[in-house]
Structures are given as structure tokens and as C-alpha cells.
């Protein structure tokens, strides 16, 4: 009788889980309008899905906003990064007989309408092999038979399709580069299971580079890597494995182990709320137990439960809730400890015999043997990545004669995003730093000069 009850409960849980998935799974992105559109001042506006039927526009000057559909190839959005109302922007797309966009018309409240033709670029959905897996990519390049320098975009930690969502291939292609984005394994149209194992993901990047070198119209000696956020760990590792990468461009990526990047999340939150070294030390003790569980496989769940019970209600404990860190997740969870344990097992279990993530991986030894020049772009107010700790490592590499350079936007957050912050520390994103995209292009062009 007990077995029947148990199986009935399991069946109900499975049915409920399936129903929840079907009701909450994300809507496929609308990719019809994706591309670069030429403005009269010889700059561009880039269109890519924001998710589902929504779009996001970006300009070379850093302006960006969400656009929601209102029918007949028309979209509208508010003023700013995430505002959907009141209406400030209206985008109307001119479609050809085959349903492809030929131009957009951009109307801003109180300003004359702008017409921007779609930039004619060669676009290919491609596949390539990485070991036994088939990965899906998108290659975008200018029209011409001249071999172009190329950029391979290294995925961050996101679990969505880069092919469907990334705008960067159009940023680079409109600026004279071929550009390849691909769905990391286990996402979009690529085989395999999602992972954050840097070595595995770097091998996929190398496979992408090797495939790209053999394509017509590509200058195989001038292939760059562009990695953002988590891609800052993966791109240098891939460049070192390949051995023939022209340069490595890193946006808001770390030169410290994951465990230190994770620590920064709660250190930053505590600093912002006026806490000092004693509060950080308390959070460090909790993080050390979590690290023993997550990184060393130790059974310290009872220790964790005791520490959580003893710390709840203390000011530092409340301050780290929701911070971009494992400590922030654990302190903010209302689920019982056994559910945390099950969730941790599910998230961190090995994929294809490989660890899900190596949080103790130190990127410095890779950078010490990397011959390709690298350029690192940071936000000085990054709440999730330790800019100051990473720059310390880069300065040491410079002293050792390694070809690394960096720049910092002092007031930018992760993503090189400008923001406003209210009295409670909540940030409202305004857009990208105005010359952030230009800085990328200038670096890539300088390092593409034929030698």
C-alpha cells in the first residue's frame, strides 16, 4: 500500500513538473528582424531578439531599449534600457515579398523619423563537429571575395541560444569582420548537455576556430576571440590550446578563480551597505563550508544547516541575501536544507563524465603562456566581477612581460552598462558606455593589420 501511495505521489510530481514546464517554458525568439541597419550618420542600429516576440535595439553610441510588438511589423518601447511604457520609440520594418526586412523606420517622440536600410551581409546557419557533438553556429560576413579577418564569439554563462540572441555578429560584420557565434553545447541547436566546464567549452571554441579557418573568404591567420563575462575564462584557454589566435578581446571577464569571483558578489554587497571586515569574515566562514561541499565533495550539510540557523536575523546575513554569489543564493533560499542539497546535486552533477564546473581553476598560468595579445575591458562598479582583483593580476602579468592591456569605465556595471542607483542600492540600467563598441572595433582592427 505504501509503495502504491509513493508511486502515485511521484506520478503527480512528474505530471505537475511537466505541466509547469509547458506553461512556463520560454517562447522561441523572433529572429526575423535581426540585423544591422545603417543610419544616415554612417553608424548603425542593431536589432536582435530580447526574448519571445520582444526585440532589443542597440546603437554604436550605447543607446539601447526593449521593443514590444504592436502588429504589422511594428514595435514600440519606452525611453531607456527596460522601460516598455510610456511609448517613446516606434520601429516599423519594411518587408520584401519573401518576408525579409529591407529597412526600418525609427520614430522617437518629438523627433523626425529616421529610415535605416538593412546592411547587406552574408549570413549562414552552419554546423561543425566538436568531438562526437554537432554544434550549430551563425557566420555573418561582409559581401566580397577578399579574405576577411574574423571574430569567434565565446559564449558567457547563459543557457540560451547565441545564434538566435546575439547581436555581436552584426556589430563585427558591419565593421568589416567575419563573425561566428555558436550555441554552446546543450543550448539552442547544439548537441550535448549544458556545462560550465571551462576545458570542455574551450575545446568547443577551438573546434569552431578550426572549422572557420577552412571556410572561403576567411583569413585563417587573422582570427580573434571575443569572450564576455564567463567567456573571460574560456577564451584565453581556447587561444592557448589553438596556438594561432591573432588576439583575445575580453569584456568584463575575470583573471581570478571562480571561487574568488563568487566571493566578490557578497563582498561588494556588504561594502555597498556599509559593512566592514567582521561581516565579510562571517560570510567567508559560510562560503568556506559551501566550498567544501561544492568544490571538494565533502558532506558538510549539517554544518551548513547549523551555520544558517545561527546566522539568520543577523544584519550581515540579511545584507548578503540575493547577492551575486553562492552565499547570496543559500541565505536567500526559503526551502528546507534537503531541497537545497537535491538542487545542488542536480546543478553540479558531472556532464558526460566531466565536472560541471571547476571553481578552483586559476586562469593566471594560462595567461602566462599565452602568446596572443589580450585586451580587457572592465566596469569599475561591477557588482558581480571583481575588477580590482582582476586588474591586480593583469598588472603582475604586465610586469612579467606578457602582452596584456586593459581599460576601465569607472562608473559602469557588469556588461559595461551605465546605471542610476537609488538610496536603497537598486540600480536602473541606462545603456552601454558610449564608446564601448567603438573601443572593441578599434582594438580588433589594430590587431588585424597584416604583418
Helices and strands as residue ranges (DSSP letters): H 2-24, E 35-38, E 44-51, E 54-59, E 64-71, E 74-77, E 89-95, E 101-108, E 114-118, E 121-130, E 133-142, E 148-154, H 162-165, H 168-173, E 178-182, H 198-213, E 218-228, H 231-242, E 247-251, H 258-272, H 277-296, H 301-311, H 315-320, H 326-332, H 337-348, H 364-369, E 373-379, H 387-399, E 404-409, E 417-421, E 427-432, H 436-446
